[in-house]
Amino acid sequence: MICLPDDTIEQFLDYILLERRLSPRTASSYRLDLISFSRFIEKSTSKDFRPGSVQSMEIRKYLSSLQSRGLARRTMLRRLAALRSYYKFCIRRGLCDENPTDSLAPMRRDKRLPRAMELADVEAFLATIDGGGPLKIRDRAIFELLYSSGLRLSELVGLNLRDYDGSGSTVRVMGKGSKERIAPVGSIAKFALERYLRDARSVLSSDKDQKAIFLSRRGGRLTGRQVQRLMRGYDITAGLSGSPSPHALRHSFATHLLDSGADLRSVQELLGHSDISSTQIYTAVSRERLMESYKKNHPRS
């Protein structure tokens, strides 16, 4: 078989970044996944990793080893997706003449409904972020915007000043796969965001070259991890159960829209889903909530 050694991994990562335009985060995850796999092959065969010499049985053993270690099915699915993509790349580039993932049966994804917060919990959470200091003003703007616009956390922290259109009450968002969309900003979120931009952002940084909307205490771009820590703190203050994450506000955005009668296609557009099947899961959430409400409130349920 004609095949290069594991420098094909670097070639593959360049390909998904430059040609497929996947995110650096996805490329970083795939790098770790492929390195993990190559080390497993080297350890189990006592030979240097060469993708063309790998058989489907060895991939099955690798997946079995992950399962025995207790890795979540979602993680295993991602690792298998990395391998499938990698070997398709090798075949197209003539680096391998067989694809060992072709004979593998598809793994079923666990059907987990997204966890949406009740409206009362969202309101209680937001009510805890009260105060006139620049950090509290910033935090209120962050979480109002997450819920108002249904943003992913990565989209929120990636926002720049030029992305906000106050006259149109929208933000321009760069979503997954470098897909751009325009998201609405509701009146309450707009008030909180403009208060932050007017009264608090310049306190955090006077650097005119800083493009980010949301800034850290030290004046740099706020990170997703910092926002997660902030939400945990406010969760505790609000006394919420389950420790909802920032992504729960996106789930709540979609579920509450559907609960109020919004059509699925509109919600798909607002969420930035390329495939409506990704949005349809929220209809199951809404049905589940409807049945819970029925059982709780109907006298003969």
N, C-alpha and C positions, 0 to 999 in steps of 0.2 A: 504494500500500500504506500502511496506517495503522501507523505504528511510531514509537516514541520513539528518541532517540539513545542513546549508550552508558550513560546512567544506568540502563538496564535491567539492566546487569551488577550494579549495586549492589542493585537490587530482587531479582534472582535470588539473590544471595548471602544476603540477608536471608531469602528463602524457604527455602533449603536448610538454613540454621541454625535458624530458628524453627519452621518447619512440618515439614520432613523430618527435622530433628534430626540432621543430619550433623555430623561433628566440625569444630571450628575449623580443624584441620589440612587437612581435605579442602576446606573453603571457601577457605582460603588458597591451596591448589594450584590450584583452579578459577579463582580471581581471576587468578593469574599466567598461566594457560592462556588465558583469555579476553582479557586485555590483550595477550598475544603475538599472538593471532589478529587482534584489532582493529587493531593496528599493522601487521600484514602487509597487511590489506585497505587501510588508508589509504595505505601505501607503494605497493602494486601498482595502485591505482585513482586515486590522487591526490585522493581525496575523503574527507570525514569518515565514520567508521564508523557505519552504520545497519544494524542486523541484518536489517531487512526488505528491504534492497536486495542482500543477499548471495545469490549463486547457488551451486548445488552444485559447479559447475566451479571456482569460486574456492576452495572448501574442499578440493577435490582437489589444486589447485595448492599450497595451504598444507601439506597432508600430504606432498606430494612434496618440498616445500622442507625439511621436517623430516627426511625420509629422506635427502636429499642431504647434510644436515649431520651425519648419522651418529647421530641420536638412537635410543635403544633402542626396540624395538617396544613394550615396556611403557609407556614414556613417551608414545609416539604414541597408544596405546590410551586412556590416561587423558585426553589432550587431545581426542580424538574423543568420549569419553564426556562430557566437560565441554560440548562443543558440542551434542551430542544433548540433554542435560539442559536446557541453556540455551534451545534453540529450542523444546523441548516446553513449557517455562515460558512463553515468549513467545506461543505459540499459545493456551495455556489462558487467558492473561490478555488476549487480544485485542490484543496488541502487534504481532503479525505475522500475516499470513494464509497464508503458505507456510512449510514447513519444509524448508530446503535439505539437511538431513541424511537425509531420507527415502529419497532415491535412491542413497545411498552403500551399497556392499556392506560387510557386516561384515568387520572385520579379524580375522584369526585370531591368537589368542594363542599365543606360543611355549610348548610344553609342556616346562617345566623342572621336574625333580624337586627337591623341597626337599632341602637338604644336611643330613643328620643326622650327628652325631658318633658314632663307635664308643663303646661303653660304657667301654672302657679309656681312651679319650681324655677322656671326661667325668670319670672318676675321677682321671686324671692332672692335668687342669685344676683340679679342686676341691682337690686335694692341695697345689697351689702356694699356695693362699690360707690361709696358716697364720701365726698370731701372736696375741699378746695385746693389741695396741694397738686402740683404738676403731675405726680405719679398717679394719684387717684383719678385725676381728670383724664390722663392717658388711658388708664385701665378701663374706665367706663366707655371711652370711645372704642377701644379694642373689642370689648365683648358685645357692645351694642351693634357694632358693624358685623361681627361674626354671625350674630343671630339675624340681623336685618337682611344681610346679603347672601347668606349661605356659603360663605367662603371656606375653602380649605385653609388649614393653618399656614401651609407654605405660601399660599396666595396672599394671605394677610400680611405676613412679615416681608413679602417681596414687593409690597406696594411702594411706589415712589410718589412724590408730590404731584408730578405731572399726570398721574393716573386718576386723580380725583377731579371730577367736574361738578362743582357746586351748583352751577346754573341748571345743569341737567339732572342733578341728584343721582349721579352714577359714579362707579369706579371701574376703570379698565383693569382687567385681571388677566394674568398669564397663567393658564391652567396646565394640566397634564399634557405632555407631548407638545409643549410650546404653543398650545391653542389659546388664542386670545378671545375673551368675551367681555361684554359690558354687563355689569351687575348693578341692580338698583340699590339705592341707599334710602331707607325709609326716613320719615321726618324726625323721629326721635334719635335715630342713629346719626342723622345729618347734624342735628343740634349738638350732640355729644362730640362728633368729629370736628366740627367747626370751632367749638369751644376749645378743644385741645389744640388745634392749629393756631388759634388766635392767642390763647392765654398760657399754654403750657409747653409747647414744643420748643420755643426759643429759649425757655428756661433750661431745658435739658441740653440744648446745643445751640450755639450762635454761629456755627460753621455754615456759611452760605453754600458751600459745595456739597453738603450732606443732602442726598436725594431722598433718603428713606422717609416715609411718613412717620412710622412708629420707632421711637428712639429709646434706648436703654438709659439707665440712670447716668451712665458715663457719656452719653451722646452718640453712641454707635447704633447701628441698625439692631433692633430687637430680634432675638432669635426665637424659633419655635419652642425650644426647650424652656426658655425664660417665660413664655406665655403659658406653657403647661404648668410651670411651678406657680405662677400667679393664680391660675384657675384653681389649683388644689387648695391654696390658701383661702380663697373666697368660698370654695365649696364647704370647707370646714366651718367658716363663719356663718354661712347660711344654713348649716345643719342638714345638707343634702345627703341622701343615702346613695351608695354606689359609686361615689367619686367620679362624676361625669367629666369627660375630657373636653377640650375645645371642639373636637369633632362632633361631640354630642349636640352642640349648638347648630351645626350644619344639618344633622339628622332632624333636629327639632324644627328647623326652618322648613324643610321639605315636608315633614309629617303634618305640621300645623297648616301649611298651605293646602294640602290634600284634604285634611279634616274640614277645611272651610270651603271646599268645593272647587279648588283650582284644578285645571285639567292637566293630565299627565305630561303632555307635550310641552306645556309652558314650564312646568317644574323641571323637566329634562333640560330645557334651554337655560333656565336660571342656574341649575347646578353645574352646567358645562359637561354633561354626560354625552359622549359620542354615540352610545348605544342605549336605546330606551329600556333594554332589559335591566340595566343598572338602576334605572329610576323605578321600575315596576315593583321592586322589593318594598318600596315605601307604601304601595297600595296595601300590601299584606300587613304592614304596621298599622295603617289606618283602620283596616277591617278588624284587627285584633283589639285596637282601642275601642272601636265601636261596640264590639261584643262585650268588652269589659264594662262599658258604660251601661249597656242594656241590662246585663246581669246585676249590676249594682243598683239601678234605678227603677227598673220595671217591677211593678208589684207582683206579677206572676211569672217572673223569669225563672 
